[in-house]
């Protein structure tokens, strides 16, 4: 099971201002390829801007401290932000976490259409996402 860094999510109360900053100051470009389709009726309904360095995406997401509660999940990926990895074997990775005793929240595809996402905490309390793109 291969993991590759896919995106960094920064939770903010100022999506527009952050979008301008990352484009103007950090020389990021507006991301137009491979954007997730947000499931605003099922999980997270906040605004998100997407920028990239051409390789790694940065998701500038409206902070929502209630997203975990609203979806019945213990891990909230948009309270403080998170880093995200993509895998080609999410079931294998979940089995790996189970074997290591690492609890996780399985969001399924409630937040993003076509992405099966899980979220868990590292030892310092940072949120980590691992997702697999589901077959069409």
PyMOL commands that set and color helices and strands:
alter all, ss='L'
color gray80, all
select helices_A, chain A and resi 15-24+67-71+90-100
alter helices_A, ss='H'
color red, helices_A
select strands_A, chain A and resi 3-12+29-30+37-38+48-52+57-62+82-87+105-108+112-113+115-121+127-133
alter strands_A, ss='S'
color yellow, strands_A
deselect
rebuild
show_as cartoon
